[in-house]
């Protein structure tokens, strides 16, 4: 009952002064949450300050459909300003003197993509007393300290489902890049060489290979579906929640405990959110138990894999290859070992940022903003932190 008083804007409007006082006196943490909720109620119909952290596209901004950059502003400026709201867009996000740090102090809504994430730490949230809503334009809200967001009564939401297909396609592509030894072959041609034997000694077919999928959510299932066309061997999967039997039959996959999957998979693809449970999941010990020469693909979050352990496993030949588009932090420093380690197929974080995906997640972002202005709830699947509680995948 207490939480509904503070969290529901409707209940907040009708809570009596005595109820509000009792609520705030009962717990400092609840008091802080209620104060944020009160701001939301009082600000209804008033001007919001929306702060967006996006990357600079430079020449790429010539394409007006490249919506996720500073230059094209998610296509939101006219939409927001016509309703009387302030819109600030910047790429400057790191450090105490950054534009993000300055603008966050009185921002009420924060938007970031996972591709150039603005990190909302507990310290930053404590300096942003007016902040009420954080939206991820895309999928994956680990750039927000979700525990701090829950403690502070901040709503966190993302455009769930907007780039599932884009990311799944990237995973399949990078699996093929590794198994077929594409990168060394391409580099040889670009450098003027022609040594077929040097390339073919590490090139294989995907057909009949044992596949391991870690994380059988929306993206993981799409990867399974696409791999069926390659006549792969066994598709094993591990997830904290087993799929229904009919779904396993549909995707021709077999639930396998994590330890067994790691030891048997010839190709392993990671599709998990970054959380306390998954951070560093693929470290030296797990990588050491993988089948020697196996290939590892990670299009989820860079921090799920231990940076130095991955580089060492490639140098020692324990891994046959590692590919992905996710790094920790983002952007990575120039001396990050994943840039230069052998047998890597790394790219910038762009798997879920195709032009098609951008159209989907900017549309979802606009819909969420309009719901917020109209004091209507979002679709349930968009919520990552709601009423002080994190979504199951981050719990």
Secondary structure as the mmCIF struct_conf table of DSSP 4:
data_model
#
loop_
_struct_conf.conf_type_id
_struct_conf.id
_struct_conf.beg_label_comp_id
_struct_conf.beg_label_asym_id
_struct_conf.beg_label_seq_id
_struct_conf.end_label_comp_id
_struct_conf.end_label_asym_id
_struct_conf.end_label_seq_id
HELX_RH_AL_P HELX_RH_AL_P1 UNK A 2 UNK A 7
HELX_RH_AL_P HELX_RH_AL_P2 UNK A 9 UNK A 14
HELX_RH_AL_P HELX_RH_AL_P3 UNK A 17 UNK A 26
HELX_RH_AL_P HELX_RH_AL_P4 UNK A 28 UNK A 43
TURN_TY1_P TURN_TY1_P1 UNK A 44 UNK A 45
BEND BEND1 UNK A 46 UNK A 46
HELX_LH_PP_P HELX_LH_PP_P1 UNK A 47 UNK A 48
STRN STRN1 UNK A 49 UNK A 53
STRN STRN2 UNK A 55 UNK A 55
HELX_RH_3T_P HELX_RH_3T_P1 UNK A 58 UNK A 62
BEND BEND2 UNK A 63 UNK A 63
TURN_TY1_P TURN_TY1_P2 UNK A 64 UNK A 65
TURN_TY1_P TURN_TY1_P3 UNK A 67 UNK A 68
STRN STRN3 UNK A 69 UNK A 69
TURN_TY1_P TURN_TY1_P4 UNK A 70 UNK A 72
HELX_RH_3T_P HELX_RH_3T_P2 UNK A 73 UNK A 75
HELX_RH_AL_P HELX_RH_AL_P5 UNK A 77 UNK A 81
TURN_TY1_P TURN_TY1_P5 UNK A 82 UNK A 84
STRN STRN4 UNK A 86 UNK A 90
BEND BEND3 UNK A 91 UNK A 91
BEND BEND4 UNK A 94 UNK A 95
TURN_TY1_P TURN_TY1_P6 UNK A 96 UNK A 97
BEND BEND5 UNK A 98 UNK A 98
HELX_RH_AL_P HELX_RH_AL_P6 UNK A 99 UNK A 104
TURN_TY1_P TURN_TY1_P7 UNK A 105 UNK A 106
BEND BEND6 UNK A 108 UNK A 108
STRN STRN5 UNK A 109 UNK A 112
BEND BEND7 UNK A 114 UNK A 114
TURN_TY1_P TURN_TY1_P8 UNK A 115 UNK A 116
HELX_LH_PP_P HELX_LH_PP_P2 UNK A 117 UNK A 119
STRN STRN6 UNK A 120 UNK A 120
HELX_RH_AL_P HELX_RH_AL_P7 UNK A 122 UNK A 126
TURN_TY1_P TURN_TY1_P9 UNK A 127 UNK A 127
TURN_TY1_P TURN_TY1_P10 UNK A 129 UNK A 130
STRN STRN7 UNK A 133 UNK A 136
BEND BEND8 UNK A 137 UNK A 139
TURN_TY1_P TURN_TY1_P11 UNK A 142 UNK A 143
STRN STRN8 UNK A 144 UNK A 144
HELX_RH_AL_P HELX_RH_AL_P8 UNK A 146 UNK A 151
TURN_TY1_P TURN_TY1_P12 UNK A 152 UNK A 153
STRN STRN9 UNK A 155 UNK A 158
TURN_TY1_P TURN_TY1_P13 UNK A 160 UNK A 163
HELX_RH_AL_P HELX_RH_AL_P9 UNK A 164 UNK A 179
TURN_TY1_P TURN_TY1_P14 UNK A 180 UNK A 181
HELX_RH_AL_P HELX_RH_AL_P10 UNK A 182 UNK A 190
TURN_TY1_P TURN_TY1_P15 UNK A 191 UNK A 192
HELX_RH_AL_P HELX_RH_AL_P11 UNK A 196 UNK A 200
TURN_TY1_P TURN_TY1_P16 UNK A 201 UNK A 202
BEND BEND9 UNK A 206 UNK A 206
TURN_TY1_P TURN_TY1_P17 UNK A 207 UNK A 208
STRN STRN10 UNK A 211 UNK A 214
BEND BEND10 UNK A 217 UNK A 217
HELX_RH_AL_P HELX_RH_AL_P12 UNK A 218 UNK A 227
HELX_RH_3T_P HELX_RH_3T_P3 UNK A 228 UNK A 230
TURN_TY1_P TURN_TY1_P18 UNK A 231 UNK A 231
BEND BEND11 UNK A 233 UNK A 233
STRN STRN11 UNK A 235 UNK A 238
BEND BEND12 UNK A 240 UNK A 241
HELX_LH_PP_P HELX_LH_PP_P3 UNK A 242 UNK A 244
HELX_RH_AL_P HELX_RH_AL_P13 UNK A 245 UNK A 251
TURN_TY1_P TURN_TY1_P19 UNK A 252 UNK A 252
STRN STRN12 UNK A 253 UNK A 255
HELX_RH_AL_P HELX_RH_AL_P14 UNK A 258 UNK A 264
BEND BEND13 UNK A 266 UNK A 266
STRN STRN13 UNK A 267 UNK A 270
TURN_TY1_P TURN_TY1_P20 UNK A 276 UNK A 280
STRN STRN14 UNK A 282 UNK A 282
HELX_RH_AL_P HELX_RH_AL_P15 UNK A 284 UNK A 289
BEND BEND14 UNK A 290 UNK A 290
HELX_LH_PP_P HELX_LH_PP_P4 UNK A 291 UNK A 291
TURN_TY1_P TURN_TY1_P21 UNK A 292 UNK A 293
STRN STRN15 UNK A 294 UNK A 298
BEND BEND15 UNK A 300 UNK A 300
HELX_RH_3T_P HELX_RH_3T_P4 UNK A 302 UNK A 304
STRN STRN16 UNK A 305 UNK A 305
HELX_RH_AL_P HELX_RH_AL_P16 UNK A 307 UNK A 315
TURN_TY1_P TURN_TY1_P22 UNK A 316 UNK A 317
BEND BEND16 UNK A 318 UNK A 318
STRN STRN17 UNK A 319 UNK A 324
BEND BEND17 UNK A 325 UNK A 325
BEND BEND18 UNK A 328 UNK A 331
HELX_LH_PP_P HELX_LH_PP_P5 UNK A 332 UNK A 333
TURN_TY1_P TURN_TY1_P23 UNK A 334 UNK A 335
HELX_RH_3T_P HELX_RH_3T_P5 UNK A 337 UNK A 339
TURN_TY1_P TURN_TY1_P24 UNK A 340 UNK A 340
BEND BEND19 UNK A 341 UNK A 341
TURN_TY1_P TURN_TY1_P25 UNK A 342 UNK A 343
STRN STRN18 UNK A 344 UNK A 346
BEND BEND20 UNK A 349 UNK A 349
TURN_TY1_P TURN_TY1_P26 UNK A 351 UNK A 352
BEND BEND21 UNK A 354 UNK A 354
HELX_RH_AL_P HELX_RH_AL_P17 UNK A 355 UNK A 373
TURN_TY1_P TURN_TY1_P27 UNK A 374 UNK A 375
HELX_LH_PP_P HELX_LH_PP_P6 UNK A 377 UNK A 379
HELX_RH_3T_P HELX_RH_3T_P6 UNK A 380 UNK A 382
STRN STRN19 UNK A 383 UNK A 386
TURN_TY1_P TURN_TY1_P28 UNK A 387 UNK A 388
STRN STRN20 UNK A 389 UNK A 390
HELX_RH_3T_P HELX_RH_3T_P7 UNK A 392 UNK A 394
#
